[in-house]
Amino acid sequence: MKKTYLHKAITLSALSLVALNACSGVEVEEKYPSSYARKASDDTSIYEAGPSVFGEDSIFSTKKKETNDTGGNIGVNTYLWRAALDTVSFMPIVSADPFGGTIITEWYEDPAKPGERFKLTVLILDREMKADGIRVRVFKQAAQAGSWKEAAAPADMGTKLEDAILTRARQMRAKKLGAI
């Protein structure tokens, strides 16, 4: 009885090896020969990746993907990020997250206009540099009877800051591309 079990195991192993050998394709071997089979005059590199079992668009793919110019490897568009930091740099920054695209400032009181202060939240929403890829939220407080009370910020202040950031981002990109 032990002999039959061993015989079945050997037969099954042999059949598995034959089946695996049949799965190997000649096309793959010819396109991606082993490093020993390549000649010195061959144009392909021995480090060229073969086909992936996960597909060409997977995170394991070695194929370079065409991307738009996002300006860097952070989570948002680098030009928008740097322009936003540059534009709000006169205010103290509490938090800046380049991967989430969030900049939060501390309250800032303009010395020319005492009695009112502003706080900003800048959100960069996209990896592409476009007009709807940035949002600026403005908060205002006014001094009343020795304490700060919420007040309405000018309606166009957020839009003006967004425009200033976009203009600065375009200037930075043009400078990098050599147009300026």
Buried (B, 14 or more C-beta within 10 A) or exposed (E): EEEEEEEEEEEEEEEEEEEEEEEEEEEEEEEBBEEEEBEEEEEEEEEEEEEEEEEEEEEEBEEEEEEEBBBBEBBBBBBBBBBBBBBBEEBEBEEBBBEEBBBBBEBEBEEEEEEBBBBBBBBBBBBBBEEEBBBBBBBBBEBEEEEBEEBEBEEEBBEEBBBBBBEBBBBBBEEEEEEE
